[in-house]
Amino acid sequence: MKSPVLPVCTLLMLCAVWSLSAQTNPADTERYGPYPANYKEIATKWLETQLIDSESAKVEWDGEPKPANLGTRDKPLYGYLVNFKVNARNRFGSYTGLQSHGVLIRNGEVIKGLGFGYY
């Protein structure tokens, strides 16, 4: 009697490959704007206006931009959310350690910053 493990594993692998190759629907550009292919450049330029010593910033990107609504039910705020971590120097010249931040990008510009506490 043969073990059913091999056929089951083969079936699971085929399903995994098929689901990875299946195309997802692109986000509605009318709602979210065009996909920001240059999201790192956009976020980095925005960070230059937010950090005390932007030249010292070390950025770790947490994945690709994802369509998101950061508004409320009454006032939606659509765009592409980009998450990242930043380690930069503060006013005293010391590195702050990696801190989580994010930006919502729409039509090539940052429309909302996250993790700065005042934006």
C-alpha positions in Angstrom: 0.0 0.0 0.0 1.5 3.3 -1.1 1.4 6.4 1.2 -0.9 9.2 0.2 1.6 11.8 1.4 3.3 12.3 -1.9 0.2 13.0 -4.0 -1.1 15.3 -1.2 2.2 17.3 -1.1 2.3 17.5 -4.9 -1.3 18.9 -4.9 -0.5 21.4 -2.2 2.6 22.6 -4.1 0.6 23.0 -7.3 -2.0 25.0 -5.5 0.7 27.3 -4.0 2.4 27.9 -7.3 -1.0 28.6 -9.0 -2.0 31.1 -6.3 1.3 32.9 -6.6 1.1 33.1 -10.3 -2.6 34.3 -10.3 -2.7 38.0 -11.1 -4.3 40.3 -8.6 -6.6 43.1 -9.8 -4.8 46.5 -9.9 -6.0 49.2 -7.6 -8.6 51.7 -9.0 -6.4 54.6 -10.3 -9.4 56.9 -10.1 -9.6 56.3 -6.3 -5.9 55.7 -5.3 -4.0 57.5 -8.1 -1.3 55.9 -10.2 1.0 53.3 -8.6 4.1 55.2 -7.3 6.9 53.2 -8.9 9.4 55.8 -7.6 8.0 55.6 -4.0 11.4 55.5 -2.4 12.4 58.7 -4.0 9.1 60.4 -3.1 9.3 59.3 0.6 13.0 60.2 0.8 12.4 63.7 -0.4 9.6 64.1 2.0 11.8 62.8 4.9 14.3 65.5 4.1 11.6 68.1 5.2 10.8 66.2 8.3 14.1 65.1 9.9 16.6 67.3 11.7 19.5 65.6 10.1 18.1 63.9 7.0 21.6 63.2 5.6 22.2 60.8 8.5 19.0 58.8 7.9 19.2 55.1 7.3 16.0 53.8 5.9 14.7 50.2 5.8 11.8 49.7 3.5 9.0 47.4 4.6 7.6 46.1 1.3 6.0 47.6 -1.7 3.3 50.3 -1.7 -0.2 49.0 -1.0 -3.6 50.7 -1.7 -5.0 52.1 1.5 -7.7 54.4 2.9 -6.3 56.3 5.9 -9.4 58.6 6.2 -12.7 58.1 7.9 -16.0 56.8 6.6 -17.2 60.3 6.0 -13.9 61.7 4.6 -11.9 58.9 2.9 -8.2 59.5 2.2 -7.0 57.1 -0.6 -3.5 56.5 -1.8 -0.6 54.1 -1.6 0.7 53.3 1.9 4.5 52.9 2.1 5.9 51.6 5.5 9.5 52.0 6.5 11.8 52.3 9.5 14.2 55.2 10.0 17.3 55.6 12.1 18.5 59.2 12.0 20.4 61.6 14.3 18.5 63.9 16.6 19.4 67.4 17.7 22.1 66.1 20.0 23.8 64.1 17.2 22.8 60.7 18.6 21.0 58.1 16.5 17.5 57.5 17.6 17.3 53.8 16.7 14.9 52.3 14.2 11.5 53.9 14.4 8.5 52.8 12.3 7.0 55.4 10.0 4.9 55.5 6.8 3.6 57.8 4.1 0.5 57.8 2.0 1.3 58.7 -1.5 -1.2 59.9 -4.1 -0.4 61.3 -7.6 3.4 61.4 -6.8 3.3 63.3 -3.6 3.0 62.5 0.1 -0.5 63.4 1.4 -0.1 62.0 4.9 2.8 61.0 7.2 2.5 58.4 9.9 4.6 57.9 13.0 5.7 61.5 13.5 3.0 62.4 16.0 2.2 65.8 14.5 1.4 65.3 10.9 
